[in-house]
Amino acid sequence: MINNLEISQMIEVHKTDDIVADMRYIIESSQKTAYHAVNMALVYRNWLIGQRIAEEILDGEDRAEYGSQVIKNLSRKLTEIFGKGFTKSNLYSYYRFYTYFPKIFHSLSGKSLGELLSWTHYRTLIQVEDKTAREWYAKEAFNEAWSVRTLQRNISSQYYYRLLKTHKKEIVRNEM
């Protein structure tokens, strides 16, 4: 539960002589804070769903067949309860998200949730099979504030691998 003090710390107020500019800043700051909070809840929800699927699959004897059945049944039941959004494809994405980033929330102790990327960034990152490359792309996406479009372009163009191979890293960086 968020209290008034926490909200006032998230939404800064700058008082000027221009009331319209002040209102605009308050509204835009509030929208940004709300978007960020919803996105972080979505990232955490999807990670928890992936974690629970992983636990269930590990308990099964024939993991591949059992895992497929778990996801198929979950998709059907969750779609009945919550409507669209819980397709088999999405559930597999949540499962991969958890398996590719198993300690993401454990490693945040002492850090802010603001250090997470958006769900769309993570959904893009789980396309990268190579763990080292995936972690590099995640770090760069956060540090350089890459949009999802930029992240996708850099993954598609093999930016990480091109940087590794070249002696003229600045030329490759300038392309981006």
FIPABA-878825 format. One line per field, with one value per residue (C-alpha): residue number from 1; residue in one letter; x, y, z. Coordinates in nm, 3 decimals. Each point is the difference from the previous one (the first is absolute). Layout:
<nodes>
num: NUM | ... $
residu: A | ... $
X: X | ... $
Y: Y | ... $
Z: Z | ... $
</nodes>
This chain:
<nodes>
num: 1 | 2 | 3 | 4 | 5 | 6 | 7 | 8 | 9 | 10 | 11 | 12 | 13 | 14 | 15 | 16 | 17 | 18 | 19 | 20 | 21 | 22 | 23 | 24 | 25 | 26 | 27 | 28 | 29 | 30 | 31 | 32 | 33 | 34 | 35 | 36 | 37 | 38 | 39 | 40 | 41 | 42 | 43 | 44 | 45 | 46 | 47 | 48 | 49 | 50 | 51 | 52 | 53 | 54 | 55 | 56 | 57 | 58 | 59 | 60 | 61 | 62 | 63 | 64 | 65 | 66 | 67 | 68 | 69 | 70 | 71 | 72 | 73 | 74 | 75 | 76 | 77 | 78 | 79 | 80 | 81 | 82 | 83 | 84 | 85 | 86 | 87 | 88 | 89 | 90 | 91 | 92 | 93 | 94 | 95 | 96 | 97 | 98 | 99 | 100 | 101 | 102 | 103 | 104 | 105 | 106 | 107 | 108 | 109 | 110 | 111 | 112 | 113 | 114 | 115 | 116 | 117 | 118 | 119 | 120 | 121 | 122 | 123 | 124 | 125 | 126 | 127 | 128 | 129 | 130 | 131 | 132 | 133 | 134 | 135 | 136 | 137 | 138 | 139 | 140 | 141 | 142 | 143 | 144 | 145 | 146 | 147 | 148 | 149 | 150 | 151 | 152 | 153 | 154 | 155 | 156 | 157 | 158 | 159 | 160 | 161 | 162 | 163 | 164 | 165 | 166 | 167 | 168 | 169 | 170 | 171 | 172 | 173 | 174 | 175 | 176 $
residu: M | I | N | N | L | E | I | S | Q | M | I | E | V | H | K | T | D | D | I | V | A | D | M | R | Y | I | I | E | S | S | Q | K | T | A | Y | H | A | V | N | M | A | L | V | Y | R | N | W | L | I | G | Q | R | I | A | E | E | I | L | D | G | E | D | R | A | E | Y | G | S | Q | V | I | K | N | L | S | R | K | L | T | E | I | F | G | K | G | F | T | K | S | N | L | Y | S | Y | Y | R | F | Y | T | Y | F | P | K | I | F | H | S | L | S | G | K | S | L | G | E | L | L | S | W | T | H | Y | R | T | L | I | Q | V | E | D | K | T | A | R | E | W | Y | A | K | E | A | F | N | E | A | W | S | V | R | T | L | Q | R | N | I | S | S | Q | Y | Y | Y | R | L | L | K | T | H | K | K | E | I | V | R | N | E | M $
X: 0.000 | 0.141 | -0.047 | -0.015 | 0.367 | 0.110 | -0.222 | 0.132 | 0.355 | -0.084 | -0.170 | 0.204 | -0.169 | 0.173 | -0.183 | 0.058 | -0.187 | -0.166 | -0.289 | -0.064 | 0.363 | -0.020 | -0.318 | 0.152 | 0.307 | -0.213 | -0.221 | 0.289 | 0.199 | -0.303 | -0.059 | 0.365 | -0.008 | -0.321 | 0.137 | 0.318 | -0.188 | -0.230 | 0.291 | 0.198 | -0.305 | -0.036 | 0.367 | -0.028 | -0.329 | 0.144 | 0.314 | -0.212 | -0.217 | 0.315 | 0.141 | -0.318 | -0.010 | 0.366 | -0.070 | -0.297 | 0.192 | 0.294 | -0.241 | -0.118 | 0.164 | 0.007 | 0.091 | -0.042 | -0.342 | -0.115 | 0.120 | -0.190 | -0.317 | 0.046 | 0.025 | -0.286 | -0.232 | 0.108 | -0.061 | -0.351 | -0.093 | 0.157 | -0.163 | -0.338 | 0.058 | 0.183 | -0.066 | 0.269 | 0.363 | 0.079 | 0.067 | 0.238 | 0.252 | -0.021 | 0.030 | 0.309 | 0.140 | -0.059 | 0.166 | 0.302 | 0.018 | 0.027 | 0.252 | 0.216 | -0.019 | -0.053 | 0.162 | -0.117 | -0.208 | 0.242 | 0.281 | -0.202 | 0.050 | 0.132 | -0.088 | -0.304 | -0.265 | 0.077 | 0.306 | -0.220 | -0.075 | -0.355 | -0.181 | 0.029 | 0.378 | 0.012 | -0.228 | 0.248 | 0.301 | -0.133 | 0.048 | 0.376 | 0.115 | 0.361 | 0.001 | 0.306 | -0.143 | -0.343 | 0.151 | 0.211 | -0.306 | -0.198 | 0.277 | 0.047 | -0.376 | -0.026 | 0.320 | -0.056 | -0.380 | -0.062 | -0.355 | -0.145 | 0.040 | 0.371 | 0.047 | -0.169 | 0.205 | 0.324 | -0.088 | -0.104 | 0.318 | 0.217 | 0.142 | 0.157 | 0.179 | 0.116 | 0.152 | 0.182 | 0.149 | 0.117 | 0.313 | -0.170 | -0.279 | -0.070 | -0.103 | -0.254 | -0.128 | -0.043 | -0.218 | -0.243 $
Y: 0.000 | 0.337 | 0.285 | 0.376 | 0.053 | -0.258 | 0.156 | 0.349 | -0.133 | -0.156 | 0.307 | 0.316 | 0.337 | 0.305 | 0.323 | 0.276 | 0.311 | -0.201 | -0.204 | -0.178 | -0.112 | -0.114 | -0.201 | -0.150 | -0.110 | -0.153 | -0.186 | -0.130 | -0.099 | -0.183 | -0.183 | -0.103 | -0.124 | -0.196 | -0.154 | -0.101 | -0.155 | -0.199 | -0.120 | -0.114 | -0.188 | -0.164 | -0.102 | -0.146 | -0.176 | -0.160 | -0.109 | -0.155 | -0.183 | -0.130 | -0.108 | -0.188 | -0.174 | -0.099 | -0.145 | -0.197 | -0.134 | -0.106 | -0.203 | -0.197 | -0.326 | 0.029 | 0.369 | 0.077 | -0.161 | 0.104 | 0.357 | 0.023 | -0.124 | 0.238 | 0.300 | -0.114 | -0.052 | 0.323 | 0.196 | -0.138 | 0.057 | 0.346 | 0.113 | -0.114 | 0.199 | 0.312 | 0.010 | 0.043 | 0.052 | -0.347 | -0.184 | -0.295 | 0.227 | 0.259 | -0.265 | -0.142 | 0.356 | 0.037 | -0.337 | 0.097 | 0.338 | -0.171 | -0.260 | 0.264 | 0.250 | -0.221 | 0.233 | 0.333 | 0.085 | -0.154 | 0.213 | 0.318 | 0.002 | 0.343 | 0.116 | 0.174 | -0.165 | 0.288 | -0.199 | -0.246 | 0.020 | -0.006 | -0.326 | 0.067 | 0.028 | -0.335 | -0.160 | 0.115 | -0.120 | -0.354 | -0.044 | -0.004 | -0.357 | 0.089 | 0.085 | 0.227 | 0.194 | 0.024 | 0.138 | 0.248 | 0.120 | 0.036 | 0.201 | 0.224 | 0.048 | 0.122 | 0.207 | 0.163 | 0.030 | -0.188 | -0.005 | -0.341 | 0.083 | 0.076 | -0.317 | -0.209 | 0.164 | -0.061 | -0.365 | -0.053 | 0.162 | -0.213 | 0.317 | -0.193 | -0.248 | 0.270 | 0.192 | -0.313 | -0.066 | 0.348 | 0.184 | 0.328 | -0.007 | 0.372 | -0.046 | -0.268 | 0.212 | 0.299 | -0.211 | -0.045 $
Z: 0.000 | -0.099 | 0.244 | -0.064 | 0.085 | -0.257 | -0.267 | 0.075 | -0.039 | -0.339 | -0.148 | 0.023 | 0.004 | -0.142 | 0.072 | -0.252 | -0.107 | -0.279 | 0.142 | -0.330 | -0.020 | 0.364 | -0.067 | -0.313 | 0.197 | 0.278 | -0.248 | -0.210 | 0.309 | 0.140 | -0.329 | -0.018 | 0.361 | -0.060 | -0.321 | 0.176 | 0.295 | -0.228 | -0.211 | 0.304 | 0.129 | -0.344 | -0.006 | 0.351 | -0.079 | -0.313 | 0.187 | 0.279 | -0.255 | -0.168 | 0.336 | 0.089 | -0.339 | 0.041 | 0.346 | -0.132 | -0.297 | 0.219 | 0.215 | -0.305 | -0.099 | -0.380 | -0.008 | -0.370 | -0.039 | 0.347 | -0.055 | -0.325 | 0.170 | 0.294 | -0.229 | -0.223 | 0.300 | 0.168 | -0.318 | -0.034 | 0.366 | 0.034 | -0.324 | 0.136 | 0.321 | -0.126 | -0.373 | -0.262 | 0.091 | 0.129 | -0.324 | -0.006 | -0.171 | 0.279 | 0.270 | -0.171 | -0.006 | 0.375 | 0.058 | -0.212 | 0.172 | 0.337 | -0.119 | -0.175 | 0.288 | 0.307 | 0.250 | -0.135 | 0.305 | 0.248 | -0.139 | 0.051 | 0.377 | 0.075 | -0.352 | -0.133 | -0.215 | -0.233 | -0.101 | -0.188 | -0.368 | -0.134 | -0.067 | -0.374 | 0.038 | 0.182 | -0.257 | -0.265 | 0.202 | 0.039 | -0.375 | 0.064 | 0.072 | 0.090 | 0.373 | -0.020 | -0.294 | 0.167 | 0.320 | -0.201 | -0.194 | 0.325 | 0.164 | -0.303 | -0.045 | 0.358 | 0.011 | -0.339 | 0.042 | -0.325 | -0.124 | -0.082 | -0.369 | 0.050 | 0.203 | -0.270 | -0.273 | 0.191 | 0.062 | -0.364 | -0.130 | 0.229 | 0.161 | 0.291 | -0.224 | -0.240 | 0.291 | 0.114 | -0.343 | -0.092 | 0.105 | -0.089 | 0.258 | -0.036 | -0.365 | 0.097 | 0.292 | -0.230 | -0.232 | 0.284 $
</nodes>
